[in-house]
């Protein structure tokens, strides 16, 4: 599986996670899930040379057939577009994930 598809799979899983927890605020949950699904489609179409993919790979986020952006990246994805004010688009989510893993201490 390509890196693009691993990221897309991760984002779709986070959208499902958000929808499963929609009872508190279903409108926000739906907005977040829709943004994550949009980002998944965007990620699946990225070129192999995409800067965000390269940064995520350099940070060790691809382990076998799994994409793991760490706890900071997970939090960014799960709360993406959850606020009342729209945050940004799919490209910005990819950049935010790359920035989060770049800033995280390596173990």
KANOR-V892737 format. One line per field, one symbol per residue. psi: psi as a letter, one per 40 degrees, with the letter a starting at -180 (. if undefined). Layout:
psi: ???
//
This chain:
psi: iidddddddddddddddddefeddgdddddddddddddddddddeiidehddddddddefehhbfhhheiddddddddehfdidhhdaadddddddddddddeiii.
//
